[in-house]
C-alpha cells in the first residue's frame, strides 16, 4: 500500500461516499430532533434495541458502541430515563452492574424513527450503495459486470 497512488477518480469517489454518509446523517439528526430527542439519544436507543441476545446491555457496552466515554453514556441514559424511554436494572450475576432496558414508550419512539430511516434508505440508499461500490469494487470488476 505504501507505493499505491490515488487517482482523481479515487478522490471523487471518496468525496462522494463521504457526502452520501453526511447526507444520511443529516437526515437522521433532523428526524431525531423532530421526534423530540437529540441524535445521540436516538443512537443510544438504536444501539440498545440492536444488542444481540447474548450481549449484556450495560453502560460499558453502550459506551463502546457509541464511541463515548462511560460518563457521557451515563448522562445520556439519565436523560432518557427521565423521559421514560429507558430504565436501569441491576445486573443478574453482578448486582453492581447497571443494565439498561428500553421501555415500551422508548420502543414506540424508536420504531417510528426506524421506519422513517428505513424509508429514507430505501429511496436514497442507492446513491450511498453506489458510492460505496465505487470504493470497494475494483474498476475492472465493475466493468466486467456491466458487460460490453
N, C-alpha and C positions, 0 to 999 in steps of 0.2 A: 504494500500500500504506500510505502514511502516514495516510490517512483511514479505512482499514479497521478495523473493530472485531471483536472476538471475542465470540461468544455463549457462554452457559453450556454449550451442546451442543458447541461447538468445544473448550472446556476439557476437557469429559468425554472427547471423542474423543482429544485429545492425551494425557490421562492414561491412558486405556485402551491406546493404542498403546504408550506407554512401559512400562506394566505387562506387556504381552504380550512386548515385547522383553526385558525383565528376566527374565520367566518362562523364556523360552527360554535366555537367557544363564545363568541359574542351573542349569537342566538341563544345559547344555553343560559348565559348570565342574565340576559334580558327576560327570558321566560321565568327563571327563578325569582327574580325581583318582582315580576308581575304577579306571581303567585303568593307573594308576601314573605319570602325568605331570601337570604342572600346566597350567592353562588356556592360559598364554602359549606353552608348548611345543607344545600341540595346535594353536594358531593358526599357529605358525610352520610346522609340518608341513603343515597345510592350505594355507597360502599358497604353500609350496614346491611342493607337488603340483599346485596350481592355476595355476601360472605358464604363460602362453601360450608356445607352442613358440618364438616369435621373440624372447622376452624372456630375457635372461641372468639366471640365478639367483644374483645377487650379494648380498652382505650389505646393500649400499645399497638394492637393490630390496626386499628383505625388510623392512628397517627402515621404508621408505616405506609398504609395505602394512600393516604392523602399528602404524604411528604411534608408533614407538620411535626413540630415538637410536641412532646407529651402535654405540656401545659396549655398549648394553643388548642389542642384537641379537647382537653377538659373544658376550656371556655366555650367551645362550640357545643359540646354536649350540654353544658349548663344552660345555654340559651335555648337549645332545642327542648330540653326538659321543661324549662319554664313555660314554653309554648304548648306543652303536652304532646310533642311529636316523638319523643323517646323517653325511656325510663331506665334507671340504673338498677342493677341487681347484684347481689354478692355472688362471687364465683361458687361453683358447686364443690369443687375439691379444695379450693383455697378461698376462704371467706374474705380474705383481704383483697382479693382481686375484684375489680369492678367490671361488670359486664354491661353492655348497652343493648337495649332491645327497642325496636321500633314499635310505637303504639298503633292502634287502629287508625287514629287520626293522621299520624305520620305516614302510614301505609297508603291511605287515600290520597294525600297530597302528593306523595311520590309517584303513585300510579298515574295521576293526572299529568304530572310533569313528564313522566317517562313516555306516555302516549304521544304527547306533543313532540318530544325529542325523536321518537321513532318515526313519526310522520315527516318531520324535517329531514331526517336521514334518508327516508325512502324517496323524497322528492329531490333533495340536493346532494345526496350522498354519492351519486355517480361521479360528480366532479372531484370529490375527495378521493374516491377509489381510483379514478383515472390518474390523478396527480401522484398518488402513492405508487401505482403501477409503473409510471414513468421512472420512478426512482429504483424500484426493486427488481424489475424485469429488464434484462439487457435489451438494448435496441434490436439486436439481431433476432432475439426470440420473439419480440413483438412483431417484427416484420414477417417472420415465418408464419405466425398465427394468422395474420391478415391475408396471407396468400399473395399471388402475383398480381 
